[in-house]
């Protein structure tokens, strides 16, 4: 049985939750799904400019978990950009 997922501190809700290549109808695109945690990690690290340790504290998680979340987000975004996929941000209604 897997460990229960911890609730992390998310302080950002995006208004836009889909991004896609211009000129390609959605029905022809594969979709990459980013979790709200991955978006928050990217926001803290790249937009707000926090160091990893401080960003992890803001999300109330360990540095190693923060790094895994960030790496997962980078991999998904890279795949979408390189392979021409749409990006969907999954917003959990509980947080």
KAPE-V131706 format. One record per backbone hydrogen bond with DSSP energy under -0.5 kcal/mol. NH is the residue of the N-H (numbers start at 1). CO is the residue of the C=O. E is the energy in kcal/mol with one decimal. If there is no record, write none. Layout:
nh->[NH,NH]
co->[CO,CO]
e->[E,E]
This chain:
nh->[8,9,10,19,24,25,28,29,32,34,34,36,39,40,41,42,43,44,45,46,47,47,48,50,55,56,57,58,59,60,61,66,67,68,69,70,71,72,73,74,75,76,77,78,79,80,81,82,83,84,85,86,87,88,89,90,90,91,92,95]
co->[6,59,8,87,21,23,25,26,86,32,88,90,35,36,37,38,39,40,41,42,42,43,43,44,51,52,53,54,55,57,56,62,63,64,65,66,67,68,69,70,71,72,73,74,75,76,77,78,79,80,80,30,19,32,17,34,88,89,90,92]
e->[-0.6,-1.7,-0.5,-2.2,-1.3,-0.5,-2.0,-1.8,-3.0,-0.6,-3.0,-0.8,-1.9,-2.4,-2.4,-2.1,-2.5,-2.7,-2.4,-2.8,-1.0,-0.9,-3.0,-2.4,-2.8,-2.6,-1.8,-2.2,-1.7,-1.0,-2.4,-2.5,-2.5,-2.0,-2.5,-2.7,-2.8,-2.2,-2.1,-2.6,-2.3,-2.2,-2.7,-2.6,-2.2,-2.2,-2.4,-2.8,-2.4,-0.7,-2.0,-2.7,-3.2,-2.9,-2.7,-3.3,-0.7,-0.6,-0.7,-0.5]
